[in-house]
Amino acid sequence: MSDRTTPTWADDSELHDEYAYGQQYGQADQQQYGHTDGSERRYAQQESLRQYAQQARSRPQTQPDQAQAGGYQPGYFTETGSWRFDVHGRTSEYTDQQAYDTFAPFDPYASYTAVEPEPAAPTAAEPEPKKPGYTLPPVAESSWAVDTRRSKLLGRGVLLCILLVQAGLSLRLHGTAFQDEALYIAAGHYELANLLHGTKLPVDFAAYFSGHPKLYPVLAGAVDSYFGLAGVRVVSLLFMLGATALLYALTRRLFNLRAALGAAALFSVLQSTMVLGNFATYDAAAIFLLGLSAWAVVRTDRMRAVAVLLAAPPAALAFGVKYASGLYIPTLVVLAVITAHRHRGIRALGRGVVLGTGIVALLGIGYWFSGPLGGISSTTTDRAKGTDAATTMLQHSAEWGGLVFLAALGGTIAYVVRGRMGEMPWIEGETPGRLRRAALGVVLTGTALLAPAYQIHLHTEISLYKHVGFGLFFAAPLAGLGMARLVGPHFRHPQLGILLYVATLVFGMVQAQRAYSFPDSTQMTAYLRTVVDKKGTYLAEEQEVPAYYLRDKTNWTQWQNAYFMDYRGKNGKEYTGPAAFRQAVRDGKFDAIVMHGNVSPATYEAVKEGLKNNSHYRLAAVFPYTTSSGESAYRIWVKR
């Protein structure tokens, strides 16, 4: 800002006196108080100018031409009555902002002209900062955790690869019909004939089946009629592939895309997933239905409470297909409350009540129309206890699903500590509270322990290798989240995720090959086809297998299993258990006997005792086979 300059009109002698008065006033004030205050000086100037303007207004009006002709006047009144300062025909002009602010109120024609400051002397240029040796490129917005069109396409592409790998791992397993497969498919044929033609059932399958005989067995029998055993196994594969796809969908809904892919990848390489994907039993259908119900629960979390009833039919049907599925219905009900609590608060409890009531109502209706189901108690609620050690079952459960369970446990802890990795702070949506995160992790991860705990209670390891897959399905979302946390934001440590997947894959392949190893019955059934007919009675250690393959030449009731038997001997005595088998062989009751001794050793020993010095039978054929348990052989005795 430039220094103040004297106005042009102040050159007039009269105005100059007034201006000088203000200067003297300021100097006197400075001498009195030792300093000159700027505001007081401006006040003196304004007061001087005001007095001068009042004196000028009291003078007669003078026009500019009169001033030039006669005596000079420093100002004049305009036609509008305002006073204009004019010195030698020029208006007032100020070059200082402060001076202009001081005199402008009394000078309606005042103008202000700013004076450009002189350019500052050039200074030495500052040195430019040194550039680093390298710079990190900008991180693009990843699509792994944002539901964009690109992320959905990418996720579905990776999911397709996971499903193809899962299908290949299941289809690599091959063999003849297992005992359970043969039982359910053969029963399905009889049940289908009963439904279509009213044919009487050979036995009451509902009395000892662990699932309703008119559900999965009927489906298996219908498929077997056209496509054989391979076709029924393909149906199981489709169920397991569908379960993996549903797991991906519900995990993406609960967490994000990365966790969904991790969950699907880990679940697809479990030994139970591989085995059940090529196993003609109702386990695959039950897992699929439970997965469908869980997906419906998660998908309707923001809808009205009544919408959760969409999850009730598949849950009830899962129980009907396999009664052991009822162990996971409480998980579905609690999951319905937890997923909705974030959006509905305490009202989410009503959602759980609605789902539980709907499932119970459907089960009651189904039981009303189906009649007595003795298999529920004999195979599930009141199952006979075995003698297997708890430590052995814990060890095997850890082998079959320990890695996935540990990943789920790590995912639960990480999720409770931190709801999101912070990889993408721009993602919209509020993270659930810590209590809800803890509840979700405990419920889903803890479900993996239900099947081992229940079978430890029963002291039996039968079918445990299949049942662990049910609980691991529910723990898989947290396992996928744990895998994502291992990898870290922006795929910081991908090697850790790859290591977890490869380890699970290797263990799963080895365990599935061992679990799927059962006797090859090809030669045995081929030979029996030349021996059996519609009139004979036959004893077989796994009677379901020959009864299934030879159902065109024999009836179900012609086959006697090696588990239990009551027999009245020719001597009139009643026998039961192994003694019954021994006496029946001595009496020559059976037309053919098929034994290998690996399923019921006690019965096998009783049969061998009955065959000693027995002229009724001859050893007709021996067909060796190899399983993961070692080498053995089918031995066939035929009545002379």
Buried (B, 14 or more C-beta within 10 A) or exposed (E): EEEBEEBBBBEBEEBEEBBEBBEEBBEEBBEEEEEEEEEBBBBBBBBBBEEBBEEBEEEEEBEEEBBEEEEEBBBBBEEEEEBBBBBEEEBBBBBBBEBBEBBBEBBBBBEEEEEEEEEEEEEEEEEEEEEEEEEEEEEEEBBBBBEEEEBBEBBEEBBEEBBEBBBEBBBEBEBBBBBBBBBBBBBBBBBBBBEEEEEEBBEEBBBEBBBBBBBBBBBBBBBBEEEEBEBBBBBBBBBBBBBBBBBBBBBBBBBBBBBBBBBBBBBBBBBBBBBBBBBBBBBBBBBBBBBBBBBBBBBBBEEEBEBBBBBBBBBBBBBBBBBBBBBBBBBBBBBBBBBBBBEBEEEBBBBBBBBBEBBEEBBEEBBEEBEEBEBBEBBBEEBEEEEBEEEEBBEBBBBBBBBBBBBBBBBBBBBBEEBBBEBBEEEEEEEBEEEBBBBBBBBBBBBBBBBBBBBBEBBBBEBBBBBBBBBBBBBBBBBBBBBBBBBBBEEEEEEBBEEBBEEBBEBBBEBBBBBBBBBBBEBBBEBBBEBBEEEBBBBBBBBBBBBBBBBEBBEBEBBBBBEEBEBEBEEEEEBEBBBBBBBBBBBBBBBBBBBBBBBBEEBBBBBBBBBEEBEBBEEBBEBEBEBEEEEBBBBBBBBE
